[in-house]
Amino acid sequence: MRRMRIAALAAAVLALAGCKTTVNSEIAVSELQGGQSKELPGDLYVEVASCNDFEDSRKPSKTLLDVQQKIPGVFPTAVYKECFRQKMDSYAHFSMPLFLDLDKDGKLGSEQTINVISNDTAMLGLAVPDALQKQIASAKKDALGSLDLSVLVKVTNDTKEEFRFVVGAAYIDDHPVTDRVLVAPAGASFVVRLSDVAVDAAVAGQNPAVLKVAPPKS
């Protein structure tokens, strides 16, 4: 009986093994430069083997049911929305807000979800609360370290001036950038994808600064 319980647990854990898990959100430059701390709309996409059961396409697949059950245990604010197929891959889509923390009190604005931080040292940083760190680390450990977490943030320069910023280490519109000053014209948008190191640092509680304030023009 014990072996059966262990086998069942292993099967449930492996349902999440190898899942590509992506967190998406959007933010405006004006929001980073001032205003009030607030919740940001966000999405969580988890790759699944299939949306539908192999034998009966009217039923959800076992992997989808497993993901629907387990993801809220890792990300408590995630709410399942749909499952869809894109090209050759299938994804479970959850809504999951992030929190924009503009306070400079040294405390996170939310203890329930990922925090986007903007302060004197970071124009755009990432922080993961302790409870969420433990849940993500536990999921990675249980899934044999193969929970592949990515974070993408679309930044739109909604000001009337160019936006100058320093990239610590990230992908900007899928191009790797390290310690460089970039400029976004007024009205332009770009997508920041955190490097694996930055994501791992955030999950480890190190609050990496992804974008920094650019020095004045010489």
C-alpha positions as CSV (number, residue, x, y, z in Angstrom):
1,M,0.0,0.0,0.0
2,R,2.8,2.4,0.9
3,R,4.5,1.7,-2.5
4,M,1.2,2.5,-4.2
5,R,0.9,5.8,-2.4
6,I,4.5,6.7,-3.3
7,A,3.9,5.7,-6.9
8,A,0.7,7.9,-7.1
9,L,2.5,10.8,-5.5
10,A,5.4,10.5,-8.0
11,A,3.0,10.4,-10.9
12,A,1.3,13.5,-9.7
13,V,4.6,15.3,-9.3
14,L,5.9,14.3,-12.7
15,A,2.8,15.8,-14.3
16,L,4.5,19.2,-13.6
17,A,8.0,18.1,-14.4
18,G,9.5,19.9,-17.4
19,C,6.7,22.4,-17.5
20,K,7.6,25.8,-19.0
21,T,5.9,28.3,-16.7
22,T,5.8,31.9,-17.9
23,V,4.7,35.0,-15.9
24,N,3.6,38.0,-18.1
25,S,2.7,41.5,-17.2
26,E,2.7,45.1,-18.5
27,I,3.7,48.4,-17.0
28,A,4.0,52.0,-18.2
29,V,7.1,54.2,-17.6
30,S,4.9,56.8,-15.8
31,E,3.9,54.1,-13.3
32,L,7.6,53.3,-12.6
33,Q,8.5,56.9,-12.2
34,G,5.8,57.8,-9.7
35,G,2.3,57.3,-8.5
36,Q,0.9,54.8,-6.0
37,S,1.7,51.2,-5.3
38,K,-1.0,49.0,-6.9
39,E,-1.9,45.6,-8.3
40,L,-0.8,44.9,-11.8
41,P,-2.8,42.6,-14.1
42,G,-0.7,39.6,-15.0
43,D,-0.9,36.2,-16.7
44,L,0.6,32.8,-16.0
45,Y,1.1,30.2,-18.8
46,V,2.0,26.6,-18.0
47,E,2.9,24.2,-20.8
48,V,0.9,21.0,-20.7
49,A,1.1,17.8,-22.8
50,S,-2.4,18.4,-24.1
51,C,-5.6,20.3,-23.3
52,N,-7.9,17.4,-24.1
53,D,-8.1,13.7,-23.2
54,F,-6.6,11.5,-25.8
55,E,-9.5,9.1,-25.9
56,D,-12.3,11.7,-25.5
57,S,-11.5,15.2,-26.7
58,R,-14.6,16.5,-24.8
59,K,-12.8,15.9,-21.5
60,P,-9.7,17.8,-20.1
61,S,-6.5,15.9,-20.1
62,K,-5.0,14.4,-17.0
63,T,-2.0,16.8,-17.2
64,L,-4.4,19.8,-17.4
65,L,-6.3,18.6,-14.4
66,D,-3.1,18.2,-12.5
67,V,-1.9,21.7,-13.4
68,Q,-5.3,23.2,-12.5
69,Q,-5.0,21.6,-9.1
70,K,-1.3,22.2,-8.3
71,I,-0.6,25.7,-9.7
72,P,-2.7,27.5,-7.1
73,G,-0.8,25.7,-4.4
74,V,2.4,27.3,-5.8
75,F,0.9,30.7,-6.8
76,P,-2.1,31.3,-4.5
77,T,-3.4,34.2,-6.5
78,A,-3.5,32.3,-9.8
79,V,-7.0,31.6,-11.3
80,Y,-7.5,29.2,-14.1
81,K,-8.9,30.8,-17.3
82,E,-8.5,28.4,-20.3
83,C,-6.3,25.9,-22.1
84,F,-5.3,26.5,-25.7
85,R,-3.0,25.2,-28.4
86,Q,-0.4,27.4,-30.1
87,K,1.4,25.8,-33.0
88,M,2.6,22.4,-31.6
89,D,2.3,23.3,-27.9
90,S,-0.6,23.4,-25.4
91,Y,-0.8,25.9,-22.5
92,A,-2.9,26.3,-19.4
93,H,-3.7,30.0,-18.9
94,F,-4.2,31.5,-15.5
95,S,-4.7,35.1,-14.5
96,M,-2.3,36.1,-11.8
97,P,-1.8,39.7,-10.7
98,L,1.6,41.1,-9.8
99,F,2.1,44.0,-7.4
100,L,3.8,47.3,-8.2
101,D,5.7,48.4,-5.0
102,L,6.8,52.0,-5.1
103,D,7.1,52.4,-1.3
104,K,10.6,52.7,0.1
105,D,9.9,51.3,3.5
106,G,11.9,48.1,2.9
107,K,8.7,46.0,3.1
108,L,7.1,44.2,0.2
109,G,3.7,45.6,-1.0
110,S,2.2,42.1,-1.3
111,E,3.1,38.9,0.5
112,Q,0.9,36.8,-1.8
113,T,2.4,37.4,-5.3
114,I,5.4,38.6,-7.2
115,N,6.4,42.2,-6.6
116,V,7.7,44.6,-9.2
117,I,9.8,47.2,-7.4
118,S,10.8,50.7,-8.4
119,N,12.9,52.8,-6.0
120,D,16.1,54.8,-5.7
121,T,18.3,51.8,-6.6
122,A,16.2,50.0,-9.2
123,M,14.0,51.4,-11.9
124,L,12.5,48.0,-12.3
125,G,13.3,45.2,-9.9
126,L,11.7,41.9,-8.9
127,A,11.0,40.6,-5.4
128,V,9.4,37.3,-4.3
129,P,7.9,37.1,-0.8
130,D,9.2,34.5,1.6
131,A,6.1,32.2,1.4
132,L,6.1,32.2,-2.4
133,Q,9.9,31.5,-2.4
134,K,9.3,28.4,-0.4
135,Q,6.4,27.3,-2.5
136,I,8.3,27.7,-5.8
137,A,11.4,26.0,-4.3
138,S,9.3,23.1,-3.1
139,A,7.7,22.8,-6.6
140,K,11.1,22.8,-8.2
141,K,12.4,20.2,-5.8
142,D,9.4,17.9,-6.1
143,A,9.5,18.2,-9.9
144,L,13.1,17.2,-9.9
145,G,14.2,20.8,-10.5
146,S,12.5,21.0,-13.9
147,L,9.9,23.7,-13.1
148,D,11.1,26.2,-15.8
149,L,10.0,29.7,-14.6
150,S,10.3,32.7,-16.9
151,V,9.2,36.3,-16.2
152,L,8.4,38.8,-19.0
153,V,7.3,42.4,-18.6
154,K,6.2,44.7,-21.4
155,V,7.3,48.3,-20.7
156,T,5.6,51.1,-22.6
157,N,7.0,54.6,-22.6
158,D,3.8,56.6,-22.2
159,T,5.7,59.8,-21.5
160,K,6.4,62.6,-24.0
161,E,10.2,62.2,-23.6
162,E,12.7,59.5,-24.4
163,F,13.2,56.9,-21.6
164,R,16.9,56.1,-20.9
165,F,17.7,53.1,-18.7
166,V,20.4,50.7,-17.9
167,V,19.9,47.0,-18.4
168,G,21.7,44.9,-15.7
169,A,21.3,41.5,-17.4
170,A,18.1,40.6,-19.3
171,Y,16.7,40.0,-22.8
172,I,15.2,43.1,-24.4
173,D,12.9,42.1,-27.3
174,D,14.6,38.7,-27.3
175,H,18.1,40.2,-27.6
176,P,20.6,39.5,-24.7
177,V,21.8,42.8,-23.0
178,T,24.3,43.2,-20.2
179,D,25.2,46.5,-18.5
180,R,24.2,48.8,-21.3
181,V,22.3,52.1,-21.6
182,L,19.3,51.8,-23.9
183,V,16.8,54.4,-25.0
184,A,13.1,54.0,-25.6
185,P,11.5,56.8,-27.7
186,A,8.3,58.4,-26.5
187,G,5.4,56.0,-27.3
188,A,7.7,53.0,-27.8
189,S,7.3,49.6,-26.1
190,F,9.8,46.9,-25.4
191,V,9.6,43.5,-23.6
192,V,12.0,42.6,-20.8
193,R,12.6,38.9,-20.2
194,L,14.5,38.3,-17.1
195,S,17.6,36.1,-17.4
196,D,17.7,32.7,-15.6
197,V,20.1,34.2,-13.1
198,A,17.7,37.1,-12.3
199,V,14.8,34.8,-11.9
200,D,16.7,32.4,-9.7
201,A,18.0,35.4,-7.6
202,A,14.4,36.7,-7.1
203,V,13.2,33.2,-6.0
204,A,16.2,33.1,-3.6
205,G,15.1,36.5,-2.1
206,Q,17.9,38.7,-3.6
207,N,15.5,41.2,-5.3
208,P,17.5,41.7,-8.5
209,A,17.5,45.2,-10.2
210,V,16.7,44.4,-13.8
211,L,16.5,48.0,-15.1
212,K,18.4,50.8,-13.5
213,V,18.3,54.6,-13.8
214,A,20.6,55.7,-16.6
215,P,23.3,58.3,-15.7
216,P,22.9,61.8,-17.1
217,K,24.0,62.5,-20.7
218,S,27.5,63.7,-20.8
